[in-house]
Amino acid sequence: MSHCRTSASARGAVAALLAALVLGAAAPVLAEPVKLVKPEDYSSRIVAGRKGRVLLVNFWATWCEPCREEMPDLVAAAKKFPSKDLAVVLVSLDSQKTGPTQVPKFLKEKKVPFVSWLAKSRDPQDFIDTVDPTWDGSLPYTLLYGRDGKIAARLSGLQTEASFTEAIRKAVAAK
């Protein structure tokens, strides 16, 4: 049986690399590019893979002042729940022209740690109708999916930390 022997400097380099990887994981998605999602892929790419946990999907845009205003409250509310119980995903309705640069810039500036998608649709109404036919298209809009992957709550308009927390708590408690 052979053993690898490493020098102290090599062990230090490995430790530094591991620390960088761990620290990088502690600041998720801030440097990631925004991914595009088409209406027909919304359910399979965003909702389906998160069954078993409550999923909060926040629809927003950088040009929407109430969206920008509620983002710190969403971050604060989400921090109250363990990741085994709650996943949070953002879907921006910014344009394809400005979204790829403006969305990551805003999220980085505000230290928002959530995965973010950019809706890709020629007609935003197609995306809105596919996501939730009861949604009138106004922003911000938040959907909470239960552990079964079905819509458990709809939050329309500007939310507070308290309203996000209460909606998440109810969805997490539901069996």
KOLDREN-88649 format. One record per residue: residue in one letter; x, y, z of N, C-alpha, C in turn. Coordinates in steps of 0.2 Angstrom, whole numbers, padded with zeros to 4 digits, always signed. Example, Ala and Ser with C-alpha at 12.3 -4.5 7.8 and 13.67 -1.06 7.14 Angstrom:
<nodes>
A+0066-0028+0039+0062-0022+0039+0066-0016+0039/S+0064-0011+0035+0068-0005+0036+0064+0000+0039/
</nodes>
This chain:
<nodes>
M+0004-0006+0000+0000+0000+0000+0004+0006+0000/S+0003+0011-0004+0007+0017-0005+0004+0023-0001/H+0007+0027+0001+0005+0033+0004+0008+0039+0001/C+0004+0044+0000+0006+0051-0002+0009+0055+0003/R+0015+0057+0003+0018+0061+0008+0019+0068+0004/T+0016+0073+0008+0017+0080+0006+0020+0084+0010/S+0024+0089+0008+0027+0094+0012+0023+0098+0015/A+0025+0102+0020+0021+0107+0024+0018+0112+0019/S+0022+0114+0014+0020+0119+0010+0015+0117+0005/A+0015+0111+0003+0010+0108-0001+0004+0107+0003/R+0004+0105+0009-0002+0104+0013-0005+0111+0014/G-0001+0116+0015-0004+0123+0016-0007+0125+0010/A-0004+0124+0004-0008+0125-0003-0014+0122-0003/V-0014+0115-0002-0021+0112-0002-0026+0115+0003/A-0024+0116+0009-0028+0119+0014-0031+0126+0011/A-0026+0130+0008-0029+0136+0006-0034+0135+0000/L-0033+0130-0004-0037+0129-0010-0044+0127-0007/L-0044+0122-0002-0050+0120+0001-0054+0126+0004/A-0050+0130+0008-0053+0136+0011-0056+0140+0006/A-0053+0141+0000-0056+0146-0005-0062+0142-0008/L-0062+0136-0009-0068+0132-0011-0074+0133-0006/V-0072+0132+0000-0078+0132+0005-0080+0139+0006/L-0076+0144+0006-0078+0151+0006-0082+0153+0000/G-0080+0151-0006-0083+0152-0012-0090+0149-0012/A-0091+0143-0009-0098+0140-0008-0102+0144-0003/A-0099+0148+0001-0103+0152+0006-0106+0158+0003/A-0104+0160-0003-0107+0166-0006-0110+0163-0013/P-0115+0159-0013-0118+0156-0019-0120+0161-0024/V-0119+0160-0030-0122+0163-0036-0121+0170-0037/L-0117+0174-0033-0116+0181-0034-0113+0182-0040/A-0108+0178-0042-0104+0179-0048-0107+0175-0054/E-0112+0171-0053-0114+0167-0058-0118+0171-0063/P-0117+0169-0070-0122+0173-0075-0129+0171-0074/V-0133+0175-0076-0141+0173-0075-0142+0168-0081/K-0146+0163-0079-0148+0158-0084-0155+0160-0087/L-0155+0158-0093-0162+0159-0097-0166+0154-0096/V-0173+0155-0095-0178+0150-0095-0184+0152-0099/K-0186+0147-0103-0191+0148-0108-0198+0146-0104/P-0204+0149-0106-0210+0147-0103-0211+0139-0102/E-0210+0136-0108-0211+0129-0108-0206+0125-0104/D-0200+0128-0101-0196+0124-0097-0196+0126-0090/Y-0200+0131-0088-0201+0133-0081-0202+0128-0076/S-0207+0124-0077-0209+0119-0073-0203+0113-0072/S-0200+0111-0077-0195+0106-0077-0189+0109-0074/R-0187+0115-0076-0180+0117-0074-0180+0120-0067/I-0186+0123-0065-0186+0127-0059-0190+0123-0053/V-0196+0121-0055-0200+0118-0050-0198+0110-0048/A-0198+0106-0053-0198+0099-0053-0192+0097-0048/G-0186+0099-0049-0180+0097-0046-0180+0099-0039/R-0185+0103-0036-0185+0105-0029-0190+0102-0025/K-0194+0097-0028-0199+0093-0024-0196+0090-0018/G-0200+0090-0012-0198+0088-0006-0196+0094-0001/R-0195+0100-0004-0194+0106-0001-0199+0111-0003/V-0200+0116+0001-0204+0121-0001-0200+0126-0005/L-0203+0128-0011-0199+0132-0016-0203+0139-0016/L-0199+0144-0015-0202+0151-0016-0199+0153-0022/V-0203+0155-0027-0201+0158-0033-0203+0166-0033/N-0198+0170-0034-0200+0177-0034-0199+0180-0041/F-0204+0183-0044-0204+0186-0050-0203+0193-0049/W-0198+0196-0053-0196+0203-0051-0192+0206-0057/A-0190+0212-0057-0186+0215-0062-0182+0221-0059/T-0176+0223-0062-0172+0228-0059-0175+0235-0060/W-0180+0236-0065-0183+0242-0066-0189+0243-0061/C-0191+0238-0057-0197+0238-0053-0195+0240-0046/E-0197+0246-0044-0195+0249-0037-0198+0244-0032/P-0204+0242-0032-0206+0238-0026-0202+0231-0026/C-0200+0229-0032-0196+0222-0032-0190+0224-0028/R-0186+0229-0030-0180+0231-0027-0181+0232-0020/E-0186+0235-0018-0187+0237-0011-0189+0230-0006/E-0192+0225-0009-0194+0219-0005-0188+0214-0005/M-0183+0215-0009-0178+0210-0010-0174+0209-0003/P-0172+0214+0001-0169+0213+0007-0173+0209+0012/D-0180+0210+0012-0185+0207+0016-0185+0200+0014/L-0185+0198+0008-0185+0191+0006-0179+0188+0008/V-0173+0191+0007-0167+0188+0010-0167+0186+0017/A-0169+0191+0021-0170+0191+0028-0175+0185+0030/A-0180+0185+0027-0185+0179+0029-0183+0172+0027/A-0179+0172+0021-0177+0165+0019-0171+0163+0024/K-0167+0167+0027-0162+0165+0031-0165+0162+0038/K-0171+0163+0039-0174+0160+0045-0176+0152+0044/F-0175+0150+0038-0177+0143+0037-0171+0139+0034/P-0170+0133+0036-0164+0129+0034-0165+0127+0026/S-0160+0126+0023-0160+0125+0016-0163+0118+0014/K-0163+0113+0019-0167+0107+0018-0174+0108+0018/D-0177+0113+0020-0184+0115+0020-0186+0120+0015/L-0181+0124+0013-0183+0130+0008-0178+0131+0003/A-0181+0131-0003-0176+0134-0009-0179+0140-0011/V-0175+0145-0013-0178+0151-0016-0174+0152-0023/V-0179+0154-0027-0176+0155-0034-0179+0162-0037/L-0175+0166-0040-0178+0172-0043-0179+0171-0050/V-0184+0174-0053-0185+0174-0060-0186+0182-0062/S-0181+0184-0066-0182+0191-0068-0185+0192-0074/L-0190+0197-0075-0193+0199-0081-0190+0205-0084/D-0184+0206-0083-0180+0211-0086-0179+0209-0094/S-0178+0214-0098-0177+0212-0105-0171+0208-0106/Q-0171+0205-0112-0165+0200-0114-0159+0205-0115/K-0161+0211-0117-0155+0216-0119-0152+0218-0112/T-0155+0220-0107-0152+0223-0101-0151+0218-0096/G-0156+0213-0095-0156+0208-0090-0149+0205-0089/P-0146+0202-0094-0139+0198-0093-0134+0202-0089/T-0134+0209-0089-0129+0213-0086-0132+0216-0080/Q-0139+0219-0080-0142+0222-0074-0143+0218-0068/V-0146+0212-0070-0148+0207-0065-0142+0205-0060/P-0137+0202-0063-0131+0200-0059-0128+0206-0055/K-0128+0212-0058-0125+0218-0055-0129+0220-0049/F-0136+0220-0049-0140+0222-0044-0140+0216-0038/L-0140+0210-0040-0139+0205-0035-0133+0205-0031/K-0127+0206-0035-0121+0207-0032-0121+0213-0027/E-0123+0219-0029-0123+0225-0025-0127+0224-0019/K-0133+0220-0019-0137+0219-0013-0135+0213-0010/K-0130+0209-0012-0128+0203-0009-0134+0198-0008/V-0138+0197-0014-0143+0192-0014-0141+0186-0016/P-0141+0181-0011-0138+0174-0012-0142+0169-0016/F-0147+0171-0020-0152+0166-0023-0150+0165-0031/V-0151+0159-0033-0151+0157-0040-0156+0162-0044/S-0153+0165-0049-0158+0169-0053-0158+0167-0060/W-0164+0167-0063-0166+0166-0070-0168+0172-0073/L-0168+0172-0080-0171+0177-0084-0176+0174-0088/A-0182+0177-0088-0187+0174-0092-0186+0176-0100/K-0186+0170-0104-0185+0171-0111-0191+0170-0115/S-0194+0175-0117-0200+0174-0121-0201+0180-0125/R-0204+0179-0131-0205+0185-0136-0211+0189-0133/D-0215+0186-0130-0221+0189-0127-0221+0187-0119/P-0220+0192-0115-0220+0191-0108-0227+0187-0106/Q-0232+0189-0109-0239+0186-0107-0239+0178-0108/D-0235+0175-0113-0234+0168-0113-0231+0165-0107/F-0226+0169-0105-0222+0166-0099-0227+0167-0093/I-0230+0172-0092-0235+0173-0086-0241+0168-0086/D-0244+0167-0092-0249+0162-0092-0246+0155-0091/T-0240+0153-0093-0238+0146-0092-0236+0145-0084/V-0233+0151-0081-0232+0150-0074-0238+0150-0070/D-0243+0154-0071-0249+0154-0066-0254+0158-0070/P-0259+0155-0073-0264+0158-0077-0268+0163-0073/T-0268+0163-0066-0271+0168-0062-0268+0174-0061/W-0261+0174-0063-0257+0180-0062-0258+0185-0067/D-0259+0191-0065-0261+0197-0069-0255+0200-0073/G-0249+0197-0071-0243+0200-0074-0239+0206-0070/S-0243+0208-0064-0240+0213-0060-0234+0211-0056/L-0229+0215-0055-0223+0213-0051-0223+0218-0045/P-0220+0215-0040-0217+0209-0039-0223+0203-0038/Y-0221+0197-0039-0226+0192-0038-0222+0186-0036/T-0224+0182-0031-0221+0177-0028-0225+0171-0027/L-0223+0165-0029-0226+0159-0029-0223+0154-0024/L-0226+0151-0019-0224+0147-0015-0226+0140-0017/Y-0222+0135-0018-0224+0128-0020-0223+0124-0013/G-0228+0120-0012-0227+0115-0006-0222+0110-0008/R-0221+0105-0003-0216+0100-0004-0218+0095-0010/D-0224+0095-0012-0227+0091-0017-0226+0094-0024/G-0223+0100-0024-0222+0104-0031-0228+0108-0033/K-0234+0108-0029-0240+0112-0031-0240+0118-0028/I-0243+0123-0031-0243+0130-0028-0247+0130-0022/A-0244+0132-0017-0247+0133-0010-0249+0140-0008/A-0246+0145-0011-0248+0152-0009-0245+0156-0015/R-0249+0162-0016-0248+0167-0021-0247+0173-0017/L-0242+0177-0018-0241+0183-0014-0240+0189-0020/S-0245+0193-0020-0245+0198-0026-0243+0205-0023/G-0239+0209-0026-0237+0215-0024-0231+0215-0019/L-0229+0221-0016-0224+0222-0011-0225+0218-0005/Q-0220+0214-0003-0221+0210+0003-0216+0213+0008/T-0217+0211+0015-0212+0213+0020-0209+0206+0022/E-0204+0207+0027-0201+0201+0030-0206+0197+0033/A-0210+0200+0037-0215+0197+0041-0220+0193+0036/S-0222+0196+0031-0227+0192+0026-0223+0186+0023/F-0217+0187+0021-0213+0182+0018-0213+0176+0023/T-0211+0178+0029-0209+0173+0034-0216+0169+0036/E-0221+0172+0036-0227+0169+0038-0229+0164+0032/A-0229+0166+0026-0231+0162+0021-0226+0156+0020/I-0220+0157+0021-0215+0151+0021-0216+0147+0027/R-0217+0149+0033-0219+0145+0039-0225+0141+0037/K-0230+0144+0035-0236+0139+0033-0235+0134+0028/A-0231+0136+0023-0229+0131+0018-0225+0125+0021/V-0220+0127+0025-0215+0122+0028-0219+0118+0033/A-0224+0120+0036-0228+0116+0041-0233+0112+0038/A-0235+0113+0032-0240+0109+0029-0237+0102+0027/K-0240+0097+0028-0238+0090+0026-0241+0088+0020/
</nodes>
